[in-house]
Amino acid sequence: MLHTMSTTAEASCGRSAAEVNEEIRALWRRSGGILTSEQRAVYQRLVMEWAAAAPMPRRSV
């Protein structure tokens, strides 16, 4: 399921890494693989959101 791009932090709070990843993939599909400067800014925001939502790997002790 594709979602429209959210442009505010409030709209994106609490999304899973998988949901954000799908939005990143949709952005690349729509762009045809070449991002405009505006799309790059959206991509950077999405990557930061994805990193914050991605689970941290467990370290063995």
SULMORA-V628009 format. One record per residue. PHI is phi in radians with two decimals (NA if undefined). Layout:
# SULMORA-V628009
{{PHI} {PHI}}
This chain:
# SULMORA-V628009
{{NA} {-1.64} {-1.99} {-1.29} {-1.22} {-1.57} {-2.05} {-2.09} {-1.12} {-1.08} {-1.21} {-1.80} {-1.06} {1.43} {-1.37} {-1.34} {-1.03} {-1.13} {-1.15} {-1.17} {-1.03} {-1.11} {-1.17} {-1.08} {-1.08} {-1.13} {-1.05} {-1.14} {-1.10} {-1.11} {-1.41} {1.25} {1.62} {-2.20} {-1.61} {-1.30} {-1.09} {-1.16} {-1.15} {-1.08} {-1.12} {-1.11} {-1.03} {-1.08} {-1.09} {-1.14} {-1.11} {-1.12} {-1.12} {-1.08} {-1.08} {-1.21} {-1.54} {-1.21} {-1.17} {-1.36} {-1.17} {-1.37} {-1.74} {-1.47} {-1.98}}
